[in-house]
């Protein structure tokens, strides 16, 4: 039987935490890419995405999620969710003409 954290199962807590952090990191990467990169063809936006993808693992560990037991599928999930949110956020900001 799974243990309980704040009234929800530990597996559910882990899933929601990983998904939320990956999504928020992707949005933050999109906003940071708009601030740093000079346009869609600037490679620095991709570097920001990579940096925030890697920065999630210490945060997950600090939140009590054992990242050492992540499978390849879990690592790909974190990267995909972060990439998706980064791509959509940066794309919307670039096409809307927003500036920071």
PAZAPA-4460 file (N, C-alpha, C; in steps of 0.05 Angstrom, whole numbers, plus 32768, in hexadecimal, padded with zeros to 4 digits):
% residues 100
    n_x    n_y    n_z   ca_x   ca_y   ca_z    c_x    c_y    c_z   seq   type   mol
   8011   7FE9   8000   8000   8000   8000   8012   8019   8000     1      X     A
   800B   802C   7FF0   801A   8045   7FED   8016   8057   8006     2      X     A
   802A   8065   800D   8028   8078   8023   8019   8090   801A     3      X     A
   8010   80A0   802E   8000   80B8   8028   800F   80D1   802E     4      X     A
   800D   80E5   801C   8019   80FF   8021   8002   8113   801E     5      X     A
   7FFB   8121   8033   7FE6   8135   8033   7FCB   8129   8029     6      X     A
   7FC6   8110   8030   7FAD   8103   8029   7FAC   80F7   800E     7      X     A
   7FC1   80F9   7FFE   7FC2   80EC   7FE4   7FD9   80D8   7FE3     8      X     A
   7FD7   80C4   7FD1   7FEC   80B0   7FD0   8006   80BC   7FC7     9      X     A
   801C   80AF   7FCF   8036   80B9   7FC8   803B   80B9   7FAA    10      X     A
   8031   80A5   7F9C   8034   80A4   7F7F   8026   80BB   7F71    11      X     A
   800E   80C2   7F7B   7FFF   80D8   7F6F   800E   80F3   7F75    12      X     A
   8018   80F6   7F8D   8027   810E   7F94   803F   8111   7F82    13      X     A
   804D   80FB   7F7D   8065   80FB   7F6C   805D   8103   7F50    14      X     A
   8048   80F8   7F45   8040   80FD   7F2A   8038   811B   7F26    15      X     A
   8028   8125   7F39   801F   8141   7F37   8037   8154   7F3A    16      X     A
   8049   814D   7F4C   8060   815F   7F51   8072   8160   7F38    17      X     A
   8078   8149   7F2D   808A   8148   7F15   807D   8157   7EFD    18      X     A
   8063   8152   7EF9   8055   815F   7EE3   8054   817D   7EE7    19      X     A
   804D   8186   7EFF   804B   81A3   7F05   8066   81B1   7F02    20      X     A
   807B   81A5   7F0D   8095   81B1   7F0B   809F   81B2   7EEE    21      X     A
   809B   819D   7EDF   80A3   819D   7EC3   8094   81B2   7EB3    22      X     A
   807A   81B5   7EB8   806A   81C9   7EA9   8073   81E5   7EB1    23      X     A
   8076   81EA   7ECA   807E   8205   7ED3   809A   820C   7ECA    24      X     A
   80AC   81F8   7EC9   80C7   81FD   7EBF   80C6   8204   7EA1    25      X     A
   80B5   81F6   7E92   80B2   81FC   7E76   80A8   8218   7E71    26      X     A
   8094   8221   7E80   808A   823C   7E7D   809F   8250   7E85    27      X     A
   80AE   824B   7E9A   80C3   825D   7EA2   80D9   825E   7E8D    28      X     A
   80DF   8247   7E81   80F3   8247   7E6C   80EA   8256   7E53    29      X     A
   80D0   8255   7E4D   80C6   8264   7E36   80C8   8282   7E3B    30      X     A
   80C1   828B   7E53   80C3   82A7   7E5A   80E0   82B0   7E5A    31      X     A
   80F1   82A0   7E66   810E   82A7   7E66   811A   82A7   7E4A    32      X     A
   8111   8295   7E39   811B   8295   7E1D   8113   82AF   7E0F    33      X     A
   80FB   82B8   7E14   80F3   82D1   7E08   8104   82E8   7E11    34      X     A
   810B   82E8   7E2B   811C   82FE   7E36   8138   82FD   7E2C    35      X     A
   8143   82E5   7E27   8160   82E2   7E21   8164   82E0   7E03    36      X     A
   8155   82D0   7DF5   815A   82CA   7DD9   8150   82E2   7DC8    37      X     A
   815D   82E6   7DB1   8156   82FC   7DA0   8141   82F4   7D8B    38      X     A
   8139   82DB   7D8A   8125   82D2   7D78   8123   82B4   7D78    39      X     A
   8112   82AA   7D67   810D   828D   7D66   8125   827D   7D5E    40      X     A
   8137   8288   7D4E   814F   827A   7D45   8167   827C   7D58    41      X     A
   8164   828A   7D6D   8179   828D   7D81   817B   8274   7D92    42      X     A
   8193   8267   7D93   8197   824E   7DA1   8197   8252   7DBF    43      X     A
   8199   8269   7DC9   819A   826D   7DE6   817F   8265   7DF3    44      X     A
   8169   8267   7DE4   8150   825E   7DEF   814F   8240   7DF4    45      X     A
   815C   8231   7DE3   815E   8214   7DE8   8170   820E   7DFF    46      X     A
   8185   821D   7E04   8196   8219   7E1B   8187   821E   7E35    47      X     A
   8176   8232   7E35   8166   8238   7E4D   8153   8221   7E52    48      X     A
   8147   8215   7E3D   8136   81FE   7E41   8146   81E7   7E4D    49      X     A
   815D   81E2   7E43   816E   81CC   7E4D   8176   81D1   7E6A    50      X     A
   817D   81E9   7E71   8185   81F0   7E8C   816E   81EC   7EA0    51      X     A
   8157   81F5   7E99   8140   81F1   7EAB   8136   81D5   7EAC    52      X     A
   813B   81C5   7E97   8134   81A9   7E99   8146   819B   7EAD    53      X     A
   8160   81A1   7EAC   8173   8195   7EBF   8170   81A0   7EDB    54      X     A
   8167   81B8   7EDE   8163   81C5   7EF8   814C   81B8   7F08    55      X     A
   813B   81AA   7EFB   8124   819E   7F08   812B   8187   7F1B    56      X     A
   8141   8179   7F14   8148   8161   7F23   8150   8167   7F40    57      X     A
   8160   817C   7F45   8165   8183   7F62   814C   818C   7F70    58      X     A
   813A   819A   7F62   8121   81A3   7F6F   810F   818B   7F75    59      X     A
   810E   8178   7F63   80FE   8160   7F69   8109   8151   7F81    60      X     A
   8124   814F   7F82   8131   8142   7F99   812B   8151   7FB3    61      X     A
   812B   816B   7FB2   8125   817B   7FCA   8108   8178   7FD3    62      X     A
   80F6   8172   7FC0   80DA   816E   7FC6   80D5   8151   7FD0    63      X     A
   80EA   8141   7FD2   80E7   8126   7FDD   80E1   8111   7FC8    64      X     A
   80E6   8117   7FAF   80E2   8103   7F9A   80FD   80F7   7F93    65      X     A
   80FF   80DD   7F94   8118   80CF   7F8F   811C   80CD   7F71    66      X     A
   812C   80DF   7F66   8130   80E0   7F49   8143   80C9   7F3F    67      X     A
   8151   80BD   7F52   8162   80A7   7F4A   8153   808E   7F42    68      X     A
   813A   808C   7F4A   8129   8076   7F42   8119   807B   7F28    69      X     A
   811E   8093   7F1C   8111   8099   7F02   811A   8086   7EED    70      X     A
   8108   807D   7EDC   810F   806D   7EC5   8113   8080   7EAD    71      X     A
   811B   8075   7E97   811F   8085   7E7F   8106   8093   7E77    72      X     A
   80EF   8085   7E7A   80D5   8090   7E74   80D0   80A9   7E85    73      X     A
   80D7   80A9   7E9E   80D3   80C0   7EB0   80E4   80D8   7EA7    74      X     A
   80FD   80D3   7EA0   810E   80E8   7E97   8104   80F4   7E7C    75      X     A
   80FB   80E3   7E6A   80F0   80ED   7E51   80D6   80FD   7E56    76      X     A
   80C6   80F4   7E69   80AE   8103   7E70   80B4   811F   7E7A    77      X     A
   80C7   8121   7E8C   80CF   813C   7E96   80D9   814D   7E7F    78      X     A
   80EA   8142   7E6E   80F5   8152   7E57   80DE   815A   7E44    79      X     A
   80CC   8147   7E3E   80B6   814D   7E2B   80A3   8162   7E36    80      X     A
   809B   8160   7E4F   8089   8173   7E5A   8096   818F   7E5C    81      X     A
   80AF   8190   7E63   80BD   81AA   7E64   80BF   81B5   7E48    82      X     A
   80C7   81A5   7E35   80CA   81AE   7E19   80AF   81B8   7E0E    83      X     A
   809A   81A9   7E13   8080   81B1   7E08   8077   81CC   7E13    84      X     A
   8079   81D0   7E2D   8071   81E9   7E38   8083   8200   7E30    85      X     A
   809D   81FA   7E2D   80B0   820F   7E24   80AA   8217   7E07    86      X     A
   80A5   8203   7DF6   80A0   8208   7DDA   8086   8218   7DD6    87      X     A
   8071   8210   7DE4   8057   821E   7DE1   8059   823B   7DED    88      X     A
   8065   823D   7E04   8067   8257   7E11   8078   826B   7E00    89      X     A
   808F   8261   7DF8   80A1   8273   7DE8   8094   8279   7DCD    90      X     A
   8087   8266   7DC1   807A   826A   7DA7   8064   827F   7DA9    91      X     A
   8054   827D   7DBE   803E   8291   7DC2   804A   82AD   7DC7    92      X     A
   805E   82AE   7DD8   806A   82C8   7DDE   8078   82D4   7DC5    93      X     A
   8085   82C4   7DB5   8091   82CE   7D9C   807D   82D8   7D88    94      X     A
   8067   82C9   7D84   8054   82D2   7D70   8042   82E9   7D79    95      X     A
   8040   82EC   7D93   8030   8303   7D9D   803F   831D   7D9D    96      X     A
   8059   831B   7D9A   806A   8333   7D9A   8070   833E   7DB6    97      X     A
   806C   832D   7DCA   8072   8335   7DE6   808F   833B   7DEA    98      X     A
   8095   834C   7DFC   80B1   8353   7E03   80B4   8353   7E22    99      X     A
   80CC   834E   7E2A   80D2   834E   7E47   80E8   8362   7E4B   100      X     A
***
